Amino acid sequence: MDIQKMHDKPPYGMIAILFIGTFVAFLNNTLLNVALPTIMTEFNVKPNEVQWLSTGYMLVNGIMIPASAFFVQKFTNRKLFLTAMALFSLGTLLAIITPTFGLLIAARMIQASGSAMMVPLLMNIMLTAFPIERRGAAMGMFGLVMFAAPAIGPTLSGWVIEHYSWRTLFVIVLPVAIMTLIYAFFKLRNITPNRDVKLDILSLALSSVGFGGLLYGFSSAGDKGWTAPIVYGTILIGAIALIALIIRQLRMDDPMLDFRIYKYPMFALASVISIVLSVAMFSAMILTPLYVQNVRGISPFEAGILMLPGAVVMGLMSPITGRLFDKYGARTMAIMGLSITIITTFYLSKLGLESGYYYIMMLYTVRMFGISLVSMPIMTNGMNQLPMISNPHGTAMNNTLQQVSGAIGTAILLTIMTKRMESSGTDLAAKAAASGDMPTTNEGLALFQQEIAKAAMLDGVNFAFFISMLVAVVALLLTFFVKRVVPPKNDRSFAELKESKE
């Protein structure tokens, strides 16, 4: 395909198909979280068992996304999208009709095997379809899907669960997925270049064990504790497998996941900033609902409503941010965005027992506005430095690191919050006992313990937000080293490279 001709007139209709497919896949990531207690009751399973509906989905993503560089290079984008959307639709249908909990977990994993391919595929198509000077606006539209869909999920889910069965969540998704699949069958064409690459089975195994082990270990730490053998054992095995994977990839002429892309300084810097930013962003998505529900006693649905304006602002800002990036570059955008993020996180670390609902909503929304100014510009600037032949590896690496860093950062910040809660609760109880303020009746003692627990959690949440602010400060300092990328003039597609060799 003529790259210049495509740059002059990008295939917007085709990209719209991919956007819809990716949106429902992203929406599905968080749609089920609120429904877990209802599913637990219906199938009579324990909390650690029902959690596999989220953990299993995440693990399949952790295994599939690193291998996406191989799939994107080996297969045409049409064949890959149709296969991914068919798997996602099949998993969704199975989830609707499943009579057993085991089959529901299998259905979620089938869904995940399809959705894992959506983001790398869409990003590669957009990097191919748009010239570098227009990529910011294009990636901004991608950000609309990436940030809005997962955040809308819990709010939509909360409303559905209050009025209908949890299966309705999948009933809503299935028609959209099937219509997208049918439309793609007739309208989707191939635009990304392909190569005859071979899949190295050992690399795939090391990648699965490495990223899967780290994701599972860190995600389980909050529930099982860091001293649980399953937690530190899987983290250790994952780390060893990941080191072995990196060594093997560096020695291969045609690696499954090319770590040599880190020789490009702006891509490497963008990866580090994105990792730090993921930790800061995901922490607020966990800490804010904890504070709102456990300290303030607000219902889960109202907690979802509180976070919704932040999601909407982030989604709406993504296209605008993309155009601003094309005009001003990543560093200016990132410095502004991270400054806003740091200030709002500082105020979130000063919340009280009576902080107003709309005050918290305002802080969270402005914080998400700040993050929206950073994430896509930094990622796009890094990707712009890679030659086209390395785009599949860059997108696979970015998406994998975002998942892993989000899981690791959330686990660490939740641990920090828990430890602070424990020490704060002990101190408050000791001070009350020393001052003679302890109630004497059972009812009074129960109320007193509840107040101590609330105050301790508030202190834990505030301290975790303070650490999150320091993490954002690290990202801001790194941003001053960002330079605007000028792409290499001799960058060519796989097809052009192949022709030149022949």
N, C-alpha and C positions, 0 to 999 in steps of 0.2 A: 504493500500500500504506500502511496505517496504521502510521506510525513508532512511535507510543506502544505499540500492541498488540505490535509486533515486539520492542520493548525489554522488555516485560513477559515475553515468551516467545520468546527468540532461537531461530533455526532450527539447533539443535545438530547434527541429522542431516546437514543440507546442508553445514555448516561442516566436519564430519568427512570428507565426500567431498573437499572442497577440501584439507584437511590431508594426506590420503593422496596426492593428486595432486602437491601441492607437495613432500611428503617425497621421493617418488621422483625428482622433477626436481632437487631439491637434492642428493640422494645421487649422482645421475648426474654432477654437476659435478666431483667429485673422484674418482670411481670408476675413471677410466681412467688417472690419473697414474702409478700403479705399473706399469701394463701397457705403457707406452710402449716400453721396451727390447725386450719380446717382439714387439710389433707391428712395430717397426723391423726386426727380424731376419726376420720372416715375409714382409714385403713388400719387403725389401731397399731401404729408404729411409734417408736421412741424418738425423742428429739434428735439424737445422734444419727438415727436412720433416715429421718425425713430430710436432714441436711444434705444427704447425698443427691437430692434433686438439684441443688445448687452446686455442690462440690463436683459431682459427676460431669455436669455441663462445663464447669470451669476446667476440669482436667482434660476433657476432650479438646477444648480450645487450646490448652497449653501444649498438647501433643500435635494438633493439626497446624496451628499457625506457623511454627518454625519450619514445617515442611512445605509451606505455601509457596516459597521461592521455587522449589522444584516443580510443583503443579502448574504454577503460572507460566513457567518457561516451557514445560513439556507439552501442555495441552492448550488448545485454542480457548480464547476467553468465552466463546459461545458454548462450547462443550462443558467447560468448567462451571459456568453459571447455571446452566440447565441441570447439571448433576447436583450442584449444591442446593438449588431451589427445590428439586425433586426430593432430596433427602430431608430437607427442612419440612416440606409439606407432609411427607410420610410420617415423620416423627410427630408432627402436630396432630395428624389424624389418629395415630395410635394413642396419643395422650387423651384424646376426647373419649375414645371407646374402651380404654383399658379397664379390665375388671380387677387387676391386681397391682400392688405397689411396685413389685419387681418389674413388671412390664412398663409402668410409668417411668421408672428410672431409665430403662432401655430406650423409651420414646424420647426422653430428654437428651440422651446421648446421641441418638440419631439426628435430632434437631441440631445439636451442637456441631456434629460433623459437617453439616451443610452450612451453618452460619459462620463457622470459622474461616471459610474460604471467601466470604462476601467482602470483608474489608480489604484484605490484600489485593483481591481482584479489582475492586472499584478504584483503589488508589493507583494501581498500575495503569489502568485504562485512562485515568485522568492525567497522569504524568505523561502518557504517550499522546493523548489527544490535544493537550494545550501547550502552547509555547511557554517558555520559562517566564516571560514578562506578564503572562495572564494566569499563571498557576495559583497565585495568591487568592484571587477571586474564586477560582474553581475549588480549591481546597477549603475555602471558607464555606462554600455550599456543602461540602462534605462534613464540615464541622457541625452544621445545622442538624444533620442526621446523627452524628457521633455523640453529641452531647445532649440533645433534646430527648431522643427516644428513651435512653435508659432512665432519665430523670422523670419522665412522664409515667413510666411503668408503675411505680408504687402507688401514685395517686389514682390512676385508672383502676389498678388492681384493688385498692381499698374500697372504691365505690362499687365495683362488680361483686366483691365478696360480701358486702353488706346486703345486696339485693338478689344475687343469683348464686348458682353453684360455681365452684372453682373451675369446672370444665368449660364454663362460658368464656374464660380467658383464652382458651385455645380455639373455641368456636369463633371468636372475634378475629383471630389471626389467620385461620385457615383459608377463608375466601380470598383475602388479599394475597396470600402466598400463591394460591392456585391461579388466580387471574394474572399475577405477575409472571408465573411460569408459562402460561398459555401465550401471553403477549410476547414474551421473550423468545418463544419457539418460532414465532413468525417474523419478528422484527430484529432480533439481535444478530449482528454480524461480527466478524473477526477483525480486530484492529491491532491487537498487541502482537509483537514479534515472538516467534517460538524458536527453540533449539532442540536438538535431539540429545537431551541430557539423560544420564543414567542415575537411577536412585540407588544410593549406597545404603543398604539395609542396616549396617552397623551404625552409621551416622543417625539414621532415623530412630534406632533403638536408644542410642545415647541421648538424643534430643528428647525423646519421650520420657525417659527415666529422669534426665536432668531437670528439665523445665517442669514436668509433672510432679516430681518429688519436691522441688522447692515450693511450687504453688500449693500442694497439699499440706506440706509441713507448716508453712507460715500461716495458711488459712485456718488450720486446725489449732494453732497455738492459743488463740483466744478462748476456745471452748475447752480444750483438754489440758492446757498449761504447758509451759516450756519444758518441764521436767518429765513429761510423758515420753516413753521410749518411741512411740509412733511418730511424735513430733520431731524430736532431735534426730531420730534415726532416718526418717525420710529426707530431712534437710541435709544431713551428712551424705547420704547416698546420692541425692540430687546434685550436690556441689561437686562430688567426685566425678559423677557422670558428665557434668557440664564442663569440667576442666579437661576430661578426656575428649569430649566433643570438640572443644576449641583447638586442642593440639592436633586432632585428626583433620579438621577442616583446613588448618593452616598448611598441612602437608599435602593436601590434595590439589591436583590441577584444576578440577571442576567440582568444587565442594557443594554440598547440599545447602549450607548456610554459610555464606562467605564473610568471615570475620575480618578479612583484609579491607573491607570498606571503611574500617576505622582509621585507615591511613589518611582519609580526607578529614582535615581538622574541623571544619564547620559541621560536618555530619556527626563526628565524635562529640563535639561540644553540645550540639543539639540533643543528642541522645542522653547525655548526662543531665542537662537542664530539664528535659522531658521526664526523666526518672524522678528527679527531685520534685518537680511540679505534680506528678501523679501522686506522690506521697502526700503532699499538701492538700490536693483536691479530694482524694478519696477519704482522707481523714475527716474532713468537714462533713462529707456525706454520711459518715458513721456517727461522729460525735454529736452533731446537731440533733438528730432524732433521739439519741440517748438522753440528752439534756431535756429536750422538749417533753418527752414522754415520762421519763423516770423522775426528773426533778420537778418539772412544772405540772405533771399529771395530765397532759393534753393527749387526746385520743390519736391512734395511729393515722386515721384518715385526715384529721386536722394537721398532724405533723407533715403528712404528704402535701397538703395544700400550702403549708408554710414554705416548703422547698420548691414548689412549682414555679413561682415567679423567677427564681434564680435559673431554673432550667430553661424557661421561655426566653429570658434575657440572653442567656448563653447561646441558645439556638439562633435567635434573631441577629445577634451580633456577629456570628460567624461569617456570613457573606460580606458584611460591612468591614469586618476586620481583614478579610482577604483582600479587599480592594485597597484598604489603607496600607497593607503590607506591600502590595505592588507599587504603591506610590512612595512610601517612606522607609521600607525595609523592616527587618525583624527587630533590630536592637532598640530603636525608638519605641516600638509597640510594646516590647517585653519590659522595658524599664518602667513605662507608665503602668502597665498591667500588674507587674509584681509589686510596685509601690502601693497600689490600691489593695492588692491582696494582703500585704504585710500590715497595713493600717487596720483593715477590717478584721484580720485575724487577731490583732492585738486587742481590739474592743471585744471580740468574742471570748478572749481569755479573761475578761473582767465581768462576765455575766453574774447576776445575782439570783437569789431565790424568787424574786418578784419582777425580774426583767420582763418587759412587755412583749406580747406576742408579735405585734407589728414592728417593734424595734428589732427583734431577732430576725424577722423576715427581711427587713431592710438591710441589715448587716450581711446576711447570707446572700441576698440578691446582688448587692454591690460587690461582694467578694467574688461571686461567679462572673460578674461583669469584668472584673480585673483579670481573672484567669482566662476568660475568652480572648483577651487582648494578647495573650502570651502563647498559648498552646499550639494553634495551627501555624502562626507565623514562624515560630522557632523550628517546628518540624519541617515545614515547607522549605525554609532557608537551608536546612541541613540536606534535605533530599535534592535540592537544586544543584549541589556540588557533585553529586554522583553522576557518572555517565549512564546513559540509558540502559546499557547492558546490566548495570548493577541495581536498577530500580526494584526488581523483585526481591532481592536480598535486603535492600534498605527498608522496604515496607514490612517484610517479614520480621526483621530485627526490631523495628519500632513498635509493632503491635505486640510482639512477644514481651519486650521489656516493659511496656506499659502495663500489661497484665501482671507480670511478676512483681514489678516495683509497687503496684497498687496493693497487691496481697501482702507483700513484706511490710510496706509502710503502715498499712492499717493494723496488722498484727502487732507491730512494735509500739505504735501509739496507743492501742487498746491495752497493751501490757503496762505501759507507762501510766495510763489512766487508772488501771486496777491497783497497781502498787501504791500510787498516791492516795487512792481512796482508802485502802487498808490502813496506811499509816495515819491519815487524817482522821479516820473514824476512831482509831485507838487513842489518838491525842485528845480528841473532843470528849470521849467518854471518860478519860483519865482526869481531864480538867473539871468536868461536871462532878465526878466523884470527890475530887479534892476540895471543891468549893461547897459541897453539901447540897447541890442542886438536884440530886437524883430523886425521882418520884418514889413514893412508897407503895402506891397501889399497883396492881397488875395492869389495870387499864392505862394508868398514867405512865408506867414503865414501857408499855407497848408503843404508846404515842411518842414517848421520848426517843425510843430506839429508831422509830421511823424518821423523826426529825434529824437524828444523828446520821442516819443512812443517806438522807437527802443532802445534808450539808457536806458529807464526805464525797458523795458523787459529784456535787457541784465543784468541789475543790479539784477532784480528779479530772473532770472535763476541762476546767479552766487551765490546769497545768498542761494537759495534752494539747490544747489549742496554743498555749505559749510555745511549746516545743515545735508545733507545726509552723508557727510564725518564724522561728529560728531557721527551720528548713527552707522556708520561702526566702529568707535573707540570703542563704547560701546560693539559691537560684539567681537572685538579683545580682550578686557579686559576679557570678559566672557570666551573666548577660553582657557585662561591659567588655567581654572579650569577643563578642559576636561581630562578624564582619559580613557585609552584604556580598553574596556569592555572584560571581560572573561565570556563567557556564563555559566549558571548553568549546571552542569554535568547531573542532573536528569531531564532536560527539555524533555518533551514528547509531542507527538501530541494528538489531541482530541481523535483519535481512540484508542491510547494506554491508555489514561486516562480512557476512557470508559471501555475498556477491564479489567483494573485493578480493577475498581469498581464492575464489574460483577463477 
